[in-house]
Amino acid sequence: ERILRLAEMCRRLQTEEEKVLPFYPSSLAEGEQQDAERVLKETPTEPLAQAMQDYVGLERFWQRFNKAKLEEQALLQQRAALSLRNQELRGLLQQYLEGLSVSPEVLSKPNPL
């Protein structure tokens, strides 16, 4: 019941694009895609592979989870880049404002203007 409630909550937060096309298209070529499907249809012989068959239903979950993690990392990198840019702009603004004012401290430094 808890998992179903969480799934409903997550569904409400999805964008329209995610509801219609929740996953990225496959990057495999047509032949590679057919080979992968053929291998997946074969009955596994190794014990670990047989155990993995029990969790095939979670494949979509892991795809969504990985997609969310990738987006989270991309946003973190973008935030760091924007923070750095913000610091640079603040420094330039500070230099500009110092160049406009006249004080003994400012006169002792090289004037940017």
Long-range contacts (C-beta under 8 A, 24 or more apart in sequence): 22-60, 22-63, 22-64, 23-60, 23-63, 23-64, 23-67, 24-67
